[in-house]
Amino acid sequence: METTQRTIVKTISWQSLGIIVMSIIGYLHTGSLTTALSLAGSTVLISSVSYIFHEKLWQRISWGKTVQH
């Protein structure tokens, strides 16, 4: 079982990468760094909360897990 603290750190790591990628894509599509950063920033909270719930849900599902001795 993974700790909540580990899940939160993974969320921050994942979202950091996401902000960079979303900013680049936003800039390429709009030509505006301000718009790109606004677009990327607006998704952080929703995506972070969704990721934490997704991880916690999958921790409860035993399918695909192996037993460690």
NUPA-71166 format. One line per 5 residues: number of its first residue (from 1); their letters; for each residue x, z, y of N, C-alpha, C. Coordinates in steps of 0.001 Angstrom, whole numbers, plus 500000, padded with zeros to 6 digits. Atoms other than C-alpha are relative to their C-alpha. Layout:
residues N
NUM = a = X:Z:Y:X:Z:Y:X:Z:Y  ...;
end
This chain:
residues 69
1 = mettq = 500854:500000:498816:500000:500000:500000:500887:500000:501230  499258:500126:498748:501258:499089:503437:499456:500994:501020  500441:499052:498984:501165:501628:506266:499406:499266:501201  500590:500568:498791:499137:501034:509415:501086:499672:501012  498899:500243:499058:502339:501314:511460:500698:498679:499673;
6 = rtivk = 499360:501261:500398:503933:498482:509444:499106:498812:500353  500935:501077:499673:500806:496350:509885:500007:499717:501496  499978:500181:498545:500888:496925:513647:501292:499310:500442  498726:500644:499658:504594:495991:513860:499978:498529:499579  500128:501389:500444:503889:492845:511816:499103:499217:500951;
11 = tiswq = 500916:500638:499057:501023:492064:514197:500726:499629:501286  499252:500259:498768:503281:492360:517238:500991:498857:499792  499041:501061:500320:505917:490170:515584:499300:498645:499914  500758:501237:500185:503360:487535:514591:499447:499495:501322  500583:500396:498723:501668:487533:517999:501069:499523:500985;
16 = slgii = 498907:500458:499135:505016:487180:519780:500325:498546:499709  499765:501389:500388:505663:484010:517838:498832:499120:500447  501193:500755:499607:502095:482883:518502:499943:499715:501486  500004:500196:498554:502440:483381:522259:500956:498873:500379  499021:501046:499705:505537:481196:522316:499450:498628:499615;
21 = vmsii = 500535:501279:500484:503942:478440:520236:498815:499550:500844  501191:500352:499224:500634:478559:522134:500370:499604:501424  499550:500342:498648:502452:478474:525485:500586:498586:500043  499413:501349:500061:504420:475387:524480:498912:498942:499845  501092:500962:500212:501321:473609:523193:499140:499893:501251;
26 = gylht = 500803:500005:498776:499332:474639:526275:500674:499235:501121  499256:500699:498952:502052:473373:528580:500031:498493:499738  499968:501430:500337:502343:470057:526725:498662:499325:500267  501326:500576:499790:498584:469537:527006:499546:500019:501450  500505:499868:498636:498067:470704:530583:501030:499676:501074;
31 = gsltt = 498954:500200:499002:501425:470302:532317:500130:501169:500957  499996:498834:499120:500816:473708:533904:500469:501227:499224  499494:498802:500659:502882:476726:532931:499028:501168:500181  500961:498924:499745:500343:479076:534537:498808:499914:499057  501135:500204:500902:497466:477607:532540:500413:500259:498561;
36 = alsla = 499505:499810:501358:499541:477597:529365:500161:501482:499683  499805:498568:500225:500487:481267:529743:498674:500749:500006  501325:499396:499962:496913:482192:530612:499264:499775:498680  500621:500339:501285:495629:480415:527509:500605:500828:498869  499316:499244:501054:498238:482064:525287:499693:501490:500112;
41 = gstvl = 500234:498569:499797:497740:485499:526811:498588:500431:499670  501400:499638:500242:493970:485420:526487:499664:500133:498512  500281:499919:501438:494164:485050:522715:500682:501181:499310  499190:498967:500640:496580:487934:522070:499163:501154:499459  500760:498824:500433:494138:490850:521902:499068:499667:498839;
46 = issvs = 500952:500377:501051:491501:489076:519829:500732:499677:498700  499241:500371:501195:494059:487629:517432:500662:501214:499357  499337:498807:500534:495881:490945:517062:499017:500866:499217  501011:499188:500680:492742:492871:516181:499526:499299:498725  500432:500759:501180:491618:490121:513806:501041:500063:498893;
51 = yifhe = 498918:499962:500989:495008:490106:512073:500057:501360:499305  499950:498662:500592:494990:493887:511549:498856:500176:499009  501133:499890:500925:491494:493794:510019:500197:499115:498764  499743:500917:501108:492474:490803:507879:501001:500604:499015  498984:499373:500855:495592:492587:506573:499423:501183:499229;
56 = klwqr = 500577:498816:500637:493685:495809:505846:498996:499597:498917  500944:500487:501001:490972:493888:504004:500743:499501:498760  499241:500541:501128:493521:492060:501841:500741:501083:499227  499364:498901:500724:495226:495359:500989:499046:500609:498981  501005:499439:500909:491976:496407:499285:499675:499058:498828;
61 = iswgk = 500292:500984:501041:491797:493249:497157:501156:499994:499005  498949:499903:501017:493683:493562:493889:500420:498638:499442  499697:501337:500522:493623:489842:493057:501387:499561:500442  498680:500540:499711:497136:488386:492846:501105:501021:500134  498973:498956:499913:498936:491722:492954:500570:500257:498617;
66 = tvqh = 499380:499610:501257:501382:492730:490271:500286:501494:500038  499735:498569:500116:501959:496255:489042:501507:500210:500011  498567:499703:499944:505365:497628:490004:500262:501294:499234  499671:498816:500785:507028:500110:487675:501144:500725:500613;
end
